[in-house]
């Protein structure tokens, strides 16, 4: 064989190997591109699902905040200080226990009545039963 024939054979083998490597590389590149596309699509779907979930969580938080604000408003309405500002008072005995009815006090006992702007100290000189008040002004 001549050098030229040998060189042609080498060139043919190299060309075939380069072509096969190019085909294999093209096939691998196609698989990588396909898998990358699939991975990106899955990531996009996960991102959409998480975004939706975060949107729902945001809505839930907004509803919870509105519920808390409503409860705060209701609690504020029942705040004893607000009740005092509306004209109510809180009367307690010297030991701090609240007076809920005439049976809780005795003649001569000192009471403290808290008002919106301060406290009044008084001494019980008598009581009037609520049922008797309607009948006449009888003191005990």
C-alpha positions as CSV (number, residue, x, y, z in Angstrom):
1,X,0.0,0.0,0.0
2,X,1.1,3.4,-0.7
3,X,1.3,6.3,1.7
4,X,-1.5,8.0,-0.1
5,X,-3.8,5.0,0.3
6,X,-2.9,4.7,4.0
7,X,-3.6,8.4,4.4
8,X,-6.9,8.1,2.7
9,X,-7.9,5.1,4.9
10,X,-6.9,7.1,8.0
11,X,-8.9,10.1,6.8
12,X,-11.9,7.9,6.1
13,X,-11.7,6.3,9.5
14,X,-11.3,9.6,11.2
15,X,-14.1,11.2,9.2
16,X,-16.4,8.3,10.2
17,X,-15.4,8.5,13.8
18,X,-15.9,12.3,13.8
19,X,-19.3,11.8,12.2
20,X,-20.3,9.2,14.7
21,X,-19.1,11.4,17.6
22,X,-21.1,14.3,16.1
23,X,-24.2,12.2,15.9
24,X,-23.7,10.9,19.4
25,X,-23.1,14.5,20.6
26,X,-26.2,15.7,18.8
27,X,-28.2,12.9,20.4
28,X,-26.9,13.7,23.8
29,X,-27.5,17.4,23.3
30,X,-31.1,16.7,22.3
31,X,-31.5,14.5,25.4
32,X,-30.0,17.2,27.7
33,X,-32.2,19.9,26.1
34,X,-35.3,17.7,26.5
35,X,-34.5,16.9,30.1
36,X,-33.7,20.6,30.8
37,X,-36.9,21.6,29.2
38,X,-38.8,19.1,31.3
39,X,-37.0,20.1,34.5
40,X,-37.8,23.8,33.8
41,X,-41.4,22.9,33.1
42,X,-41.6,21.0,36.4
43,X,-40.0,23.9,38.2
44,X,-42.4,26.3,36.7
45,X,-45.3,24.1,37.8
46,X,-44.0,23.9,41.3
47,X,-43.5,27.6,41.3
48,X,-47.0,28.2,40.1
49,X,-48.4,25.8,42.8
50,X,-46.4,27.5,45.5
51,X,-47.4,31.0,44.3
52,X,-51.0,29.9,44.4
53,X,-50.6,28.4,47.9
54,X,-48.9,31.7,49.0
55,X,-51.8,33.6,47.5
56,X,-54.2,31.5,49.5
57,X,-52.1,31.9,52.7
58,X,-52.1,35.6,52.1
59,X,-55.9,35.6,51.8
60,X,-56.2,33.4,54.9
61,X,-53.9,35.8,56.8
62,X,-56.0,38.8,55.6
63,X,-59.2,37.1,56.8
64,X,-57.5,36.2,60.2
65,X,-56.3,39.8,60.5
66,X,-59.9,41.1,59.9
67,X,-61.2,38.6,62.5
68,X,-58.6,39.8,65.0
69,X,-59.4,43.4,64.3
70,X,-63.1,42.7,64.9
71,X,-62.3,40.9,68.2
72,X,-60.1,43.8,69.2
73,X,-62.9,46.2,68.5
74,X,-65.3,44.1,70.6
75,X,-62.9,43.8,73.5
76,X,-62.3,47.5,73.4
77,X,-66.1,48.0,73.8
78,X,-66.0,45.9,76.9
79,X,-62.9,47.6,78.4
80,X,-63.8,48.8,81.9
81,X,-62.2,52.1,81.2
82,X,-64.5,52.6,78.2
83,X,-67.5,51.6,80.3
84,X,-66.5,54.2,82.9
85,X,-66.3,56.8,80.1
86,X,-69.8,55.9,79.1
87,X,-71.1,56.7,82.6
88,X,-70.9,53.4,84.3
89,X,-69.1,53.0,87.6
90,X,-67.3,50.2,89.5
91,X,-67.9,49.9,93.3
92,X,-65.7,47.8,95.5
93,X,-65.4,47.1,99.2
94,X,-62.3,48.0,101.2
95,X,-60.9,44.5,100.5
96,X,-61.2,45.1,96.7
97,X,-64.1,42.7,96.1
98,X,-66.7,44.2,93.7
99,X,-70.1,45.1,95.0
100,X,-72.7,43.2,92.9
101,X,-75.8,43.7,95.1
102,X,-77.1,45.1,98.4
103,X,-76.3,41.8,100.1
104,X,-72.6,42.5,99.5
105,X,-72.6,45.6,101.8
106,X,-73.3,46.4,105.4
107,X,-74.4,49.6,107.1
108,X,-71.3,51.7,108.0
109,X,-69.1,49.9,105.5
110,X,-66.7,52.1,103.4
111,X,-66.9,51.7,99.6
112,X,-64.9,53.0,96.7
113,X,-66.6,53.8,93.5
114,X,-64.4,54.3,90.4
115,X,-65.6,56.7,87.8
116,X,-64.1,57.8,84.5
117,X,-62.3,60.7,86.1
118,X,-61.5,59.4,89.6
119,X,-62.7,57.6,92.7
120,X,-65.4,58.4,95.2
121,X,-65.2,57.0,98.7
122,X,-68.5,56.6,100.5
123,X,-70.0,55.0,103.6
124,X,-73.1,52.9,103.5
125,X,-75.9,54.5,105.5
126,X,-78.7,52.4,104.1
127,X,-79.8,50.2,101.2
128,X,-83.0,50.1,99.1
129,X,-84.1,46.7,97.7
130,X,-84.8,47.0,93.9
131,X,-88.2,45.4,94.3
132,X,-89.1,47.8,97.1
133,X,-87.9,50.8,95.2
134,X,-90.8,50.4,92.8
135,X,-93.2,50.2,95.7
136,X,-91.9,53.1,97.7
137,X,-88.5,54.3,98.9
138,X,-88.0,52.1,101.9
139,X,-84.5,52.1,103.3
140,X,-82.9,49.3,105.3
